[in-house]
Amino acid sequence: MPSTRRLTPRQRLVLDVISRSVKLSGRPPTLRELGERLSISSTNGVRDHLKALEEKGYIRRDGHSARGIRLVGAGEQARRQSSTDGVPLLGRVAAGTPILAEQNLEGHLSLTDSVVASGDVFALRVKGDSMRDAGILDGDFVFVRQQQSAQPRDIVVALLDDETTVKRYVPSGDTVRLEPENPAFAPIVVGSADSRLSILGKVCAVLRTI
């Protein structure tokens, strides 16, 4: 049985990439392919994520094979869900001060290919209204393309320590400003080399229900 310990947002994304590879091609990705899909330059970094997934009971690994990853338990369940249900909804993201993301898979959402083009995409539910003036409101769903880099002024989902937030990405010299689109909120400013900060992806679409 899989461990009851929850996956981190990054581990959830790695598992989703593996699941989608098995769904689309019938085989798991190699370490290099995983690194490319997740913008992880070091294969050791990929191995660390796979080790954590194995310890939590989501995969089994065969070190003698380039594609030696097998989904088990909840990992196989995630593959079956992704094969029929669309974009995985992973939890919440703050449009305000950062909050801890809910790391369990909540369900799946779908958009047409014309809105969300090919690639690894996940969805998060927005909490707060700091991105109000960019048209992202409390309760909206943001669709996020997985990538670890961004262009200035992109709207991104950022991970600060173990907390996620949606903000506009504004690098400037030795700092990065995560800027809100609501004058009632202050930007979050961190060092550009601060290891606590990482980009999970770029917001590519917003879904609102009425």
Z-matrix of the N, CA and C atoms (Angstrom, degrees):
N
C 1 1.470
C 2 1.520 1 110.16
N 3 1.339 2 118.56 1 142.82
C 4 1.456 3 119.68 2 177.24
C 5 1.511 4 111.57 3 -63.90
N 6 1.331 5 116.14 4 151.18
C 7 1.449 6 121.62 5 176.80
C 8 1.509 7 109.70 6 -61.45
N 9 1.330 8 116.15 7 149.33
C 10 1.456 9 120.21 8 176.51
C 11 1.521 10 111.37 9 -78.83
N 12 1.343 11 117.82 10 -7.37
C 13 1.459 12 119.70 11 177.74
C 14 1.531 13 109.75 12 -66.19
N 15 1.308 14 116.28 13 135.65
C 16 1.455 15 120.18 14 -177.42
C 17 1.521 16 111.29 15 -75.20
N 18 1.314 17 114.59 16 154.92
C 19 1.452 18 120.52 17 175.12
C 20 1.524 19 109.59 18 -81.67
N 21 1.333 20 116.08 19 146.71
C 22 1.454 21 120.45 20 171.08
C 23 1.526 22 108.15 21 -74.09
N 24 1.346 23 118.31 22 163.31
C 25 1.467 24 119.17 23 177.58
C 26 1.526 25 112.91 24 -54.65
N 27 1.337 26 117.92 25 -41.87
C 28 1.461 27 120.80 26 -179.49
C 29 1.527 28 110.76 27 -66.15
N 30 1.344 29 118.15 28 -42.45
C 31 1.460 30 120.48 29 178.33
C 32 1.521 31 110.77 30 -63.17
N 33 1.330 32 116.92 31 -37.19
C 34 1.457 33 120.91 32 177.97
C 35 1.534 34 110.48 33 -61.92
N 36 1.341 35 116.15 34 -39.85
C 37 1.458 36 120.21 35 179.59
C 38 1.527 37 111.36 36 -67.83
N 39 1.344 38 116.91 37 -41.57
C 40 1.465 39 120.47 38 178.04
C 41 1.520 40 109.98 39 -60.35
N 42 1.345 41 116.71 40 -44.76
C 43 1.459 42 120.11 41 179.32
C 44 1.516 43 111.29 42 -62.44
N 45 1.328 44 117.09 43 -37.89
C 46 1.457 45 120.09 44 -179.72
C 47 1.520 46 111.27 45 -67.08
N 48 1.350 47 117.54 46 -39.07
C 49 1.468 48 120.56 47 177.58
C 50 1.526 49 110.09 48 -62.63
N 51 1.326 50 116.77 49 -43.05
C 52 1.469 51 120.44 50 178.30
C 53 1.522 52 110.00 51 -62.02
N 54 1.336 53 116.46 52 -46.20
C 55 1.466 54 121.07 53 -178.16
C 56 1.521 55 111.66 54 -60.73
N 57 1.344 56 116.24 55 -42.55
C 58 1.458 57 119.83 56 -178.44
C 59 1.529 58 111.91 57 -70.11
N 60 1.334 59 117.12 58 -33.74
C 61 1.455 60 120.27 59 176.58
C 62 1.527 61 110.12 60 -63.83
N 63 1.328 62 116.29 61 -44.15
C 64 1.468 63 119.94 62 178.67
C 65 1.516 64 110.47 63 -63.92
N 66 1.343 65 116.22 64 -39.64
C 67 1.468 66 120.56 65 179.38
C 68 1.521 67 111.64 66 -63.47
N 69 1.350 68 116.93 67 -46.97
C 70 1.458 69 120.99 68 -171.56
C 71 1.522 70 113.75 69 -82.02
N 72 1.348 71 116.90 70 -36.76
C 73 1.465 72 119.52 71 -174.23
C 74 1.522 73 113.55 72 -115.32
N 75 1.322 74 116.56 73 -9.25
C 76 1.456 75 119.70 74 -179.18
C 77 1.513 76 113.72 75 80.25
N 78 1.319 77 117.76 76 9.01
C 79 1.455 78 120.76 77 -179.69
C 80 1.525 79 109.78 78 -148.84
N 81 1.328 80 117.73 79 153.01
C 82 1.463 81 120.52 80 178.89
C 83 1.517 82 111.14 81 -74.70
N 84 1.332 83 118.12 82 161.99
C 85 1.459 84 121.12 83 178.24
C 86 1.529 85 111.52 84 -77.66
N 87 1.318 86 116.81 85 159.90
C 88 1.458 87 121.59 86 169.69
C 89 1.528 88 109.07 87 -78.76
N 90 1.340 89 116.62 88 169.86
C 91 1.464 90 120.13 89 176.19
C 92 1.526 91 110.72 90 -58.77
N 93 1.331 92 116.20 91 -42.32
C 94 1.468 93 119.60 92 -178.90
C 95 1.515 94 110.60 93 -65.18
N 96 1.324 95 117.46 94 -42.22
C 97 1.464 96 120.21 95 178.68
C 98 1.518 97 111.35 96 -63.67
N 99 1.333 98 116.58 97 -40.91
C 100 1.461 99 119.68 98 176.71
C 101 1.525 100 110.85 99 -60.48
N 102 1.323 101 116.19 100 -45.20
C 103 1.455 102 120.43 101 179.55
C 104 1.517 103 111.87 102 -59.92
N 105 1.343 104 116.64 103 -42.22
C 106 1.456 105 120.59 104 -179.91
C 107 1.519 106 111.22 105 -66.54
N 108 1.332 107 116.79 106 -42.22
C 109 1.459 108 120.35 107 -178.30
C 110 1.517 109 111.90 108 -67.04
N 111 1.334 110 116.91 109 -29.94
C 112 1.462 111 121.39 110 -176.39
C 113 1.516 112 113.01 111 -105.47
N 114 1.333 113 116.92 112 3.82
C 115 1.478 114 122.46 113 -178.14
C 116 1.521 115 111.38 114 57.40
N 117 1.331 116 116.29 115 41.29
C 118 1.464 117 122.31 116 175.11
C 119 1.521 118 106.80 117 -104.71
N 120 1.328 119 117.27 118 115.92
C 121 1.462 120 120.55 119 -172.21
C 122 1.523 121 112.57 120 -77.44
N 123 1.316 122 118.30 121 -26.35
C 124 1.459 123 122.35 122 -175.51
C 125 1.526 124 111.30 123 -101.11
N 126 1.349 125 115.84 124 129.13
C 127 1.465 126 118.05 125 175.39
C 128 1.520 127 110.87 126 -66.13
N 129 1.334 128 116.95 127 -26.38
C 130 1.469 129 118.89 128 176.04
C 131 1.522 130 110.64 129 -64.34
N 132 1.335 131 116.36 130 -36.03
C 133 1.458 132 119.69 131 176.32
C 134 1.515 133 111.50 132 -63.32
N 135 1.334 134 116.77 133 -40.83
C 136 1.464 135 120.68 134 176.66
C 137 1.529 136 109.91 135 -63.73
N 138 1.330 137 116.64 136 -43.89
C 139 1.471 138 120.22 137 -179.46
C 140 1.528 139 111.41 138 -60.09
N 141 1.332 140 116.75 139 -37.38
C 142 1.466 141 119.99 140 179.36
C 143 1.528 142 110.87 141 -61.37
N 144 1.332 143 116.73 142 -42.52
C 145 1.466 144 119.85 143 178.74
C 146 1.531 145 110.85 144 -66.62
N 147 1.320 146 116.61 145 -40.92
C 148 1.462 147 119.84 146 179.72
C 149 1.523 148 110.93 147 -65.64
N 150 1.328 149 116.60 148 -38.68
C 151 1.461 150 120.30 149 177.53
C 152 1.527 151 110.73 150 -60.43
N 153 1.334 152 116.04 151 -42.63
C 154 1.463 153 119.84 152 179.65
C 155 1.530 154 110.88 153 -65.21
N 156 1.342 155 117.28 154 -41.24
C 157 1.465 156 120.37 155 178.60
C 158 1.524 157 111.53 156 -64.51
N 159 1.340 158 115.82 157 -37.09
C 160 1.462 159 119.69 158 178.22
C 161 1.516 160 110.66 159 -67.66
N 162 1.330 161 117.04 160 -43.61
C 163 1.458 162 120.42 161 -179.52
C 164 1.529 163 112.18 162 -63.78
N 165 1.327 164 115.85 163 -29.49
C 166 1.459 165 119.93 164 179.40
C 167 1.529 166 112.64 165 -89.39
N 168 1.330 167 116.61 166 0.70
C 169 1.451 168 120.68 167 171.23
C 170 1.510 169 116.38 168 87.19
N 171 1.340 170 117.99 169 18.95
C 172 1.459 171 120.57 170 -178.07
C 173 1.523 172 112.73 171 -94.79
N 174 1.318 173 117.83 172 -25.28
C 175 1.464 174 121.02 173 179.86
C 176 1.523 175 109.69 174 -138.75
N 177 1.330 176 115.55 175 165.53
C 178 1.463 177 123.46 176 167.21
C 179 1.519 178 106.50 177 -124.60
N 180 1.330 179 117.26 178 145.66
C 181 1.465 180 120.90 179 -175.52
C 182 1.519 181 110.97 180 -122.89
N 183 1.347 182 114.64 181 144.90
C 184 1.446 183 122.87 182 173.63
C 185 1.522 184 107.25 183 -120.28
N 186 1.330 185 116.85 184 105.71
C 187 1.454 186 121.22 185 -175.65
C 188 1.509 187 114.55 186 -67.36
N 189 1.336 188 118.23 187 -9.61
C 190 1.457 189 121.90 188 -178.57
C 191 1.530 190 112.70 189 -91.62
N 192 1.327 191 117.04 190 -1.51
C 193 1.462 192 120.92 191 -177.94
C 194 1.525 193 109.35 192 -124.48
N 195 1.365 194 115.34 193 140.42
C 196 1.464 195 119.61 194 179.04
C 197 1.522 196 111.67 195 -64.35
N 198 1.322 197 116.68 196 -27.71
C 199 1.464 198 121.59 197 179.11
C 200 1.527 199 110.21 198 -115.24
N 201 1.312 200 115.05 199 37.17
C 202 1.459 201 120.63 200 -173.84
C 203 1.516 202 114.27 201 -80.15
N 204 1.332 203 116.63 202 57.06
C 205 1.462 204 122.22 203 176.99
C 206 1.529 205 107.57 204 -124.58
N 207 1.316 206 116.68 205 127.61
C 208 1.470 207 120.56 206 178.24
C 209 1.512 208 108.82 207 -126.34
N 210 1.332 209 115.91 208 127.11
C 211 1.458 210 120.86 209 176.99
C 212 1.522 211 110.18 210 -74.42
N 213 1.312 212 116.15 211 135.02
C 214 1.464 213 121.13 212 177.09
C 215 1.515 214 109.00 213 -135.14
N 216 1.319 215 116.77 214 159.98
C 217 1.454 216 121.39 215 173.69
C 218 1.514 217 112.72 216 53.26
N 219 1.336 218 115.81 217 -124.36
C 220 1.458 219 121.16 218 -177.95
C 221 1.526 220 111.53 219 -65.69
N 222 1.335 221 117.51 220 -25.63
C 223 1.454 222 120.20 221 176.92
C 224 1.517 223 111.67 222 -64.73
N 225 1.327 224 116.84 223 -42.97
C 226 1.459 225 121.07 224 177.06
C 227 1.526 226 110.62 225 -67.96
N 228 1.331 227 116.46 226 -37.03
C 229 1.459 228 119.84 227 176.11
C 230 1.524 229 110.67 228 -61.50
N 231 1.335 230 116.75 229 -41.50
C 232 1.467 231 120.60 230 178.36
C 233 1.520 232 110.57 231 -62.38
N 234 1.347 233 117.71 232 -38.73
C 235 1.467 234 120.05 233 178.30
C 236 1.520 235 110.97 234 -62.82
N 237 1.341 236 116.84 235 -44.42
C 238 1.461 237 119.60 236 -179.07
C 239 1.516 238 111.10 237 -63.85
N 240 1.336 239 116.52 238 -38.87
C 241 1.453 240 119.32 239 178.67
C 242 1.519 241 111.11 240 -66.24
N 243 1.345 242 117.08 241 -43.52
C 244 1.461 243 119.26 242 -177.48
C 245 1.512 244 112.07 243 -67.46
N 246 1.335 245 117.03 244 -22.50
C 247 1.462 246 119.92 245 -178.04
C 248 1.525 247 112.08 246 -73.61
N 249 1.336 248 117.41 247 -17.91
C 250 1.456 249 119.62 248 -175.40
C 251 1.508 250 114.01 249 -125.05
N 252 1.303 251 117.95 250 -21.26
C 253 1.458 252 119.70 251 -164.68
C 254 1.515 253 115.36 252 -109.57
N 255 1.334 254 120.75 253 -3.61
C 256 1.448 255 121.14 254 174.74
C 257 1.514 256 114.12 255 93.32
N 258 1.329 257 115.20 256 -145.66
C 259 1.466 258 121.91 257 -172.82
C 260 1.524 259 110.15 258 -74.36
N 261 1.342 260 118.64 259 128.98
C 262 1.459 261 119.73 260 -178.72
C 263 1.525 262 111.97 261 -70.35
N 264 1.341 263 116.15 262 133.34
C 265 1.458 264 122.53 263 173.80
C 266 1.522 265 107.32 264 -95.54
N 267 1.340 266 116.09 265 112.19
C 268 1.462 267 120.48 266 -169.90
C 269 1.512 268 113.90 267 -93.58
N 270 1.310 269 119.95 268 -19.23
C 271 1.454 270 119.77 269 -178.72
C 272 1.513 271 110.75 270 152.76
N 273 1.333 272 115.99 271 -141.90
C 274 1.460 273 121.13 272 -175.78
C 275 1.519 274 110.68 273 -116.16
N 276 1.330 275 114.76 274 155.00
C 277 1.458 276 120.66 275 173.64
C 278 1.522 277 106.88 276 -134.92
N 279 1.326 278 116.57 277 140.44
C 280 1.453 279 120.30 278 -174.80
C 281 1.509 280 111.67 279 -83.98
N 282 1.335 281 116.86 280 132.88
C 283 1.456 282 122.32 281 164.94
C 284 1.523 283 104.82 282 -110.43
N 285 1.279 284 115.47 283 75.61
C 286 1.448 285 125.82 284 -172.77
C 287 1.514 286 104.97 285 172.45
N 288 1.302 287 118.43 286 -133.69
C 289 1.456 288 119.80 287 171.73
C 290 1.518 289 108.43 288 -80.65
N 291 1.340 290 118.58 289 151.49
C 292 1.469 291 119.44 290 -177.60
C 293 1.523 292 112.24 291 -61.39
N 294 1.325 293 115.75 292 144.16
C 295 1.457 294 121.36 293 174.38
C 296 1.512 295 108.13 294 -129.24
N 297 1.304 296 116.34 295 158.75
C 298 1.457 297 120.75 296 178.00
C 299 1.514 298 109.13 297 -69.26
N 300 1.326 299 115.92 298 126.45
C 301 1.467 300 120.00 299 179.01
C 302 1.514 301 110.24 300 -67.89
N 303 1.317 302 117.21 301 142.45
C 304 1.457 303 121.40 302 171.57
C 305 1.521 304 106.35 303 -77.75
N 306 1.333 305 116.02 304 116.64
C 307 1.449 306 119.54 305 -166.42
C 308 1.522 307 113.94 306 -91.01
N 309 1.325 308 118.61 307 -7.30
C 310 1.451 309 119.01 308 176.56
C 311 1.522 310 109.77 309 -78.92
N 312 1.317 311 115.63 310 146.64
C 313 1.459 312 120.83 311 175.32
C 314 1.514 313 108.81 312 -66.72
N 315 1.334 314 117.54 313 123.16
C 316 1.457 315 121.38 314 -177.81
C 317 1.526 316 112.43 315 -92.53
N 318 1.321 317 117.01 316 -21.81
C 319 1.450 318 120.23 317 -176.77
C 320 1.506 319 109.89 318 158.65
N 321 1.329 320 116.87 319 -157.60
C 322 1.458 321 122.04 320 -179.77
C 323 1.521 322 109.65 321 -137.97
N 324 1.331 323 115.58 322 149.57
C 325 1.458 324 123.02 323 176.33
C 326 1.522 325 108.33 324 -127.06
N 327 1.312 326 116.12 325 156.62
C 328 1.461 327 119.71 326 -178.69
C 329 1.517 328 110.73 327 -128.66
N 330 1.343 329 115.49 328 141.45
C 331 1.457 330 123.60 329 169.02
C 332 1.518 331 107.18 330 -133.29
N 333 1.329 332 116.60 331 158.51
C 334 1.458 333 118.98 332 178.02
C 335 1.516 334 110.32 333 -71.09
N 336 1.323 335 116.26 334 157.42
C 337 1.463 336 121.68 335 179.28
C 338 1.519 337 111.92 336 -60.47
N 339 1.332 338 117.99 337 -26.10
C 340 1.452 339 120.01 338 179.85
C 341 1.521 340 112.10 339 -70.11
N 342 1.325 341 116.80 340 -21.74
C 343 1.461 342 121.03 341 178.50
C 344 1.518 343 110.87 342 -94.00
N 345 1.320 344 116.36 343 -46.18
C 346 1.465 345 121.52 344 177.89
C 347 1.514 346 107.27 345 -115.77
N 348 1.327 347 116.88 346 105.21
C 349 1.458 348 121.43 347 -178.74
C 350 1.517 349 110.08 348 -73.19
N 351 1.329 350 116.35 349 177.57
C 352 1.453 351 121.09 350 -176.30
C 353 1.522 352 111.20 351 -60.91
N 354 1.321 353 115.53 352 149.74
C 355 1.456 354 121.32 353 -179.37
C 356 1.514 355 110.37 354 137.12
N 357 1.301 356 116.09 355 178.91
C 358 1.456 357 121.36 356 -177.66
C 359 1.515 358 109.09 357 -89.51
N 360 1.321 359 115.85 358 112.37
C 361 1.457 360 122.37 359 -175.30
C 362 1.514 361 108.97 360 -127.34
N 363 1.333 362 115.80 361 139.20
C 364 1.459 363 120.69 362 172.40
C 365 1.518 364 108.33 363 -130.15
N 366 1.319 365 116.88 364 166.16
C 367 1.459 366 121.64 365 -178.36
C 368 1.520 367 110.10 366 -121.75
N 369 1.327 368 115.46 367 148.30
C 370 1.451 369 122.60 368 176.21
C 371 1.523 370 108.62 369 -136.02
N 372 1.321 371 115.46 370 148.08
C 373 1.459 372 120.64 371 175.53
C 374 1.533 373 109.26 372 -90.32
N 375 1.324 374 117.10 373 132.77
C 376 1.465 375 121.95 374 -176.29
C 377 1.526 376 110.22 375 -84.83
N 378 1.330 377 115.66 376 137.67
C 379 1.457 378 121.70 377 173.64
C 380 1.525 379 107.64 378 -123.83
N 381 1.322 380 117.33 379 121.90
C 382 1.453 381 121.29 380 -179.45
C 383 1.515 382 111.88 381 106.80
N 384 1.340 383 116.46 382 171.67
C 385 1.465 384 119.88 383 -174.70
C 386 1.524 385 113.16 384 -129.62
N 387 1.331 386 117.53 385 28.15
C 388 1.463 387 119.10 386 -179.78
C 389 1.530 388 112.03 387 -70.27
N 390 1.351 389 118.59 388 -16.03
C 391 1.466 390 121.25 389 178.02
C 392 1.524 391 111.37 390 -106.25
N 393 1.321 392 115.66 391 23.19
C 394 1.474 393 122.27 392 -176.52
C 395 1.519 394 113.04 393 -53.37
N 396 1.324 395 117.43 394 -45.42
C 397 1.462 396 120.48 395 -174.73
C 398 1.525 397 113.06 396 -75.33
N 399 1.327 398 117.01 397 -7.11
C 400 1.463 399 121.34 398 172.20
C 401 1.524 400 110.42 399 -97.53
N 402 1.340 401 116.54 400 6.68
C 403 1.451 402 120.34 401 177.73
C 404 1.507 403 114.24 402 82.67
N 405 1.336 404 118.00 403 17.89
C 406 1.470 405 122.51 404 178.57
C 407 1.525 406 107.40 405 -112.75
N 408 1.322 407 116.55 406 112.89
C 409 1.453 408 121.81 407 -171.52
C 410 1.529 409 111.45 408 -112.41
N 411 1.321 410 114.76 409 163.14
C 412 1.458 411 121.21 410 176.83
C 413 1.527 412 109.92 411 -56.46
N 414 1.332 413 116.91 412 128.95
C 415 1.457 414 121.52 413 -179.62
C 416 1.511 415 114.76 414 94.00
N 417 1.344 416 117.99 415 -12.51
C 418 1.462 417 120.77 416 176.73
C 419 1.530 418 110.62 417 -67.34
N 420 1.328 419 115.26 418 160.84
C 421 1.462 420 121.69 419 170.48
C 422 1.525 421 107.77 420 -106.05
N 423 1.329 422 117.07 421 129.96
C 424 1.461 423 120.32 422 173.10
C 425 1.521 424 108.61 423 -105.63
N 426 1.319 425 115.70 424 136.54
C 427 1.456 426 122.28 425 175.31
C 428 1.525 427 107.10 426 -99.15
N 429 1.313 428 116.01 427 128.11
C 430 1.460 429 121.75 428 -168.42
C 431 1.525 430 109.59 429 -123.31
N 432 1.345 431 115.60 430 124.66
C 433 1.455 432 120.00 431 175.18
C 434 1.521 433 109.18 432 -85.61
N 435 1.328 434 116.24 433 125.67
C 436 1.455 435 120.95 434 -175.71
C 437 1.526 436 111.03 435 -66.32
N 438 1.327 437 116.36 436 122.45
C 439 1.460 438 122.50 437 173.75
C 440 1.521 439 107.61 438 -165.73
N 441 1.318 440 115.82 439 152.78
C 442 1.456 441 120.19 440 -176.23
C 443 1.521 442 112.93 441 -102.50
N 444 1.325 443 117.31 442 3.55
C 445 1.455 444 121.03 443 178.27
C 446 1.518 445 108.51 444 -130.89
N 447 1.336 446 115.32 445 165.13
C 448 1.458 447 119.70 446 -179.44
C 449 1.524 448 109.13 447 -153.45
N 450 1.312 449 115.30 448 157.76
C 451 1.458 450 121.60 449 174.64
C 452 1.528 451 108.79 450 -89.63
N 453 1.339 452 117.16 451 151.77
C 454 1.462 453 119.41 452 177.61
C 455 1.530 454 111.53 453 -52.66
N 456 1.328 455 115.28 454 134.52
C 457 1.457 456 125.76 455 178.47
C 458 1.517 457 113.89 456 80.51
N 459 1.339 458 118.44 457 -0.81
C 460 1.465 459 119.85 458 172.29
C 461 1.522 460 109.47 459 -61.59
N 462 1.324 461 116.57 460 147.59
C 463 1.463 462 120.92 461 170.22
C 464 1.523 463 107.04 462 -89.79
N 465 1.320 464 116.13 463 122.64
C 466 1.452 465 120.82 464 -172.15
C 467 1.529 466 110.58 465 -127.59
N 468 1.325 467 114.74 466 162.14
C 469 1.460 468 121.52 467 163.66
C 470 1.518 469 106.42 468 -101.04
N 471 1.324 470 115.89 469 118.50
C 472 1.458 471 122.06 470 -177.03
C 473 1.517 472 109.81 471 -111.86
N 474 1.313 473 114.39 472 147.54
C 475 1.465 474 121.89 473 176.08
C 476 1.517 475 107.75 474 -108.95
N 477 1.323 476 116.84 475 118.99
C 478 1.453 477 122.76 476 178.77
C 479 1.514 478 106.92 477 -117.68
N 480 1.353 479 115.81 478 111.30
C 481 1.467 480 121.23 479 -165.99
C 482 1.526 481 106.78 480 58.46
N 483 1.316 482 119.27 481 -119.41
C 484 1.463 483 121.25 482 179.14
C 485 1.518 484 111.55 483 -111.90
N 486 1.335 485 116.98 484 23.71
C 487 1.448 486 120.93 485 -177.15
C 488 1.525 487 110.27 486 -119.66
N 489 1.319 488 116.04 487 144.92
C 490 1.455 489 120.61 488 -176.73
C 491 1.518 490 110.99 489 -110.23
N 492 1.325 491 115.60 490 149.55
C 493 1.459 492 121.57 491 176.15
C 494 1.517 493 109.24 492 -150.42
N 495 1.327 494 116.97 493 150.42
C 496 1.460 495 121.61 494 174.68
C 497 1.525 496 107.79 495 -106.14
N 498 1.327 497 116.10 496 125.13
C 499 1.456 498 121.69 497 -175.80
C 500 1.540 499 108.82 498 -153.66
N 501 1.321 500 115.30 499 171.83
C 502 1.456 501 120.51 500 173.05
C 503 1.531 502 108.44 501 -88.26
N 504 1.326 503 116.21 502 132.26
C 505 1.464 504 123.04 503 -174.41
C 506 1.522 505 109.76 504 -89.25
N 507 1.350 506 116.09 505 117.73
C 508 1.464 507 120.46 506 -177.07
C 509 1.531 508 109.26 507 -131.92
N 510 1.352 509 117.93 508 92.19
C 511 1.465 510 120.35 509 176.26
C 512 1.526 511 110.10 510 -76.87
N 513 1.329 512 115.71 511 144.29
C 514 1.463 513 120.37 512 179.47
C 515 1.520 514 108.85 513 -153.84
N 516 1.335 515 116.70 514 102.21
C 517 1.457 516 120.44 515 179.60
C 518 1.518 517 111.85 516 61.94
N 519 1.318 518 116.07 517 -120.23
C 520 1.470 519 120.96 518 -177.62
C 521 1.512 520 113.24 519 -92.01
N 522 1.317 521 117.78 520 8.30
C 523 1.461 522 120.18 521 -178.56
C 524 1.520 523 110.97 522 -128.45
N 525 1.318 524 114.45 523 161.62
C 526 1.456 525 122.50 524 171.29
C 527 1.528 526 107.23 525 -125.90
N 528 1.328 527 114.91 526 128.53
C 529 1.456 528 120.36 527 175.46
C 530 1.522 529 108.59 528 -103.13
N 531 1.318 530 116.15 529 127.43
C 532 1.459 531 122.01 530 171.42
C 533 1.525 532 105.54 531 -98.55
N 534 1.339 533 115.57 532 99.45
C 535 1.453 534 120.68 533 -168.69
C 536 1.524 535 111.88 534 -95.28
N 537 1.327 536 116.53 535 134.76
C 538 1.467 537 120.71 536 172.96
C 539 1.518 538 110.63 537 -78.09
N 540 1.317 539 116.17 538 168.68
C 541 1.467 540 121.80 539 172.93
C 542 1.526 541 107.63 540 -119.04
N 543 1.322 542 113.99 541 54.13
C 544 1.456 543 122.27 542 179.21
C 545 1.528 544 105.92 543 -161.16
N 546 1.333 545 119.64 544 117.63
C 547 1.469 546 120.80 545 -174.84
C 548 1.514 547 114.64 546 -63.38
N 549 1.320 548 117.67 547 -11.77
C 550 1.462 549 120.04 548 178.85
C 551 1.527 550 112.21 549 -77.11
N 552 1.335 551 117.66 550 -9.43
C 553 1.456 552 122.29 551 -176.97
C 554 1.521 553 110.21 552 -115.28
N 555 1.332 554 115.62 553 145.73
C 556 1.466 555 121.94 554 177.28
C 557 1.522 556 109.64 555 -93.35
N 558 1.328 557 117.56 556 150.18
C 559 1.467 558 119.89 557 176.34
C 560 1.518 559 111.16 558 -69.40
N 561 1.322 560 115.20 559 157.58
C 562 1.460 561 122.48 560 172.23
C 563 1.518 562 106.72 561 -99.12
N 564 1.322 563 117.29 562 124.73
C 565 1.462 564 121.51 563 -175.93
C 566 1.525 565 109.00 564 -117.86
N 567 1.332 566 116.00 565 126.26
C 568 1.465 567 121.22 566 178.13
C 569 1.527 568 108.46 567 -135.86
N 570 1.317 569 116.54 568 163.24
C 571 1.450 570 120.73 569 174.99
C 572 1.518 571 111.21 570 -68.83
N 573 1.331 572 116.38 571 143.09
C 574 1.463 573 119.86 572 -177.92
C 575 1.522 574 112.32 573 -64.20
N 576 1.358 575 117.06 574 -22.82
C 577 1.455 576 121.00 575 178.87
C 578 1.525 577 112.07 576 -100.78
N 579 1.324 578 117.02 577 10.36
C 580 1.465 579 121.33 578 -177.99
C 581 1.531 580 109.55 579 -67.98
N 582 1.314 581 116.78 580 118.60
C 583 1.466 582 121.21 581 -176.15
C 584 1.527 583 112.14 582 -69.80
N 585 1.321 584 117.41 583 -12.71
C 586 1.465 585 119.71 584 179.19
C 587 1.522 586 112.21 585 -73.36
N 588 1.341 587 116.10 586 -20.36
C 589 1.458 588 120.85 587 -174.87
C 590 1.516 589 111.21 588 -101.25
N 591 1.308 590 116.89 589 132.18
C 592 1.454 591 120.93 590 171.18
C 593 1.520 592 108.62 591 -145.37
N 594 1.334 593 115.71 592 152.00
C 595 1.455 594 122.27 593 177.91
C 596 1.522 595 108.49 594 -93.00
N 597 1.321 596 116.78 595 125.26
C 598 1.460 597 120.77 596 176.84
C 599 1.522 598 111.90 597 -88.68
N 600 1.323 599 116.70 598 -28.34
C 601 1.457 600 118.19 599 179.67
C 602 1.513 601 112.08 600 169.85
N 603 1.323 602 115.00 601 173.24
C 604 1.458 603 123.58 602 -179.74
C 605 1.526 604 109.55 603 -104.76
N 606 1.320 605 116.38 604 132.78
C 607 1.462 606 120.92 605 177.36
C 608 1.527 607 109.16 606 -67.62
N 609 1.321 608 116.67 607 124.09
C 610 1.471 609 120.89 608 -176.72
C 611 1.514 610 112.70 609 -115.88
N 612 1.329 611 117.61 610 -11.62
C 613 1.467 612 119.72 611 178.02
C 614 1.526 613 108.86 612 -164.10
N 615 1.319 614 115.29 613 156.99
C 616 1.468 615 122.10 614 178.47
C 617 1.529 616 107.75 615 -129.40
N 618 1.325 617 116.17 616 135.18
C 619 1.460 618 121.53 617 178.38
C 620 1.525 619 108.47 618 -120.01
N 621 1.332 620 116.07 619 130.23
C 622 1.464 621 120.79 620 178.22
C 623 1.512 622 109.17 621 -123.87
N 624 1.303 623 116.31 622 134.05
C 625 1.468 624 120.56 623 175.89
C 626 1.523 625 108.67 624 -104.75
N 627 1.332 626 116.61 625 147.91
C 628 1.467 627 121.23 626 -179.60
C 629 1.524 628 109.66 627 -129.22
